[in-house]
Amino acid sequence: MGRFYFHLRVGNELTPDEEGTDLPDFSAAQREALLALRELLAEAIKSGRREIPEALVIADEAGRELCTVPIAAVLPRPLN
């Protein structure tokens, strides 16, 4: 079990996740990032926003960036 942080990248800005989420492992963190990106994209579409997040940056408890999950990872194949 570890605490993972999901920082939101929009353009050149990174909005830090101050709380984090306790998850069993890195694979669970990656799945959580994909779910969160789907929700963020759906909300942006529903509200008519033209700017969408580019990615979520997964970081560990020490603040190390583990990976970046791009929004394209949740788009249907013909769109990405």
ZIMO-V804991 format. One record per backbone hydrogen bond with DSSP energy under -1.0 kcal/mol. CO is the residue of the C=O (numbers start at 0). NH is the residue of the N-H. If there is no record, write none. Layout:
{{CO,NH} {CO,NH}}
This chain:
{{1,22} {3,20} {4,58} {6,56} {7,14} {8,53} {8,54} {9,12} {12,9} {14,7} {20,3} {22,1} {24,28} {25,29} {26,30} {27,31} {28,32} {29,33} {30,34} {31,35} {32,36} {33,37} {34,38} {35,39} {36,40} {37,41} {38,42} {39,43} {40,44} {41,45} {42,46} {43,48} {53,70} {54,8} {55,68} {56,6} {57,65} {57,66} {58,4} {59,62} {63,59} {66,57} {68,55} {69,72} {70,73} {75,78}}
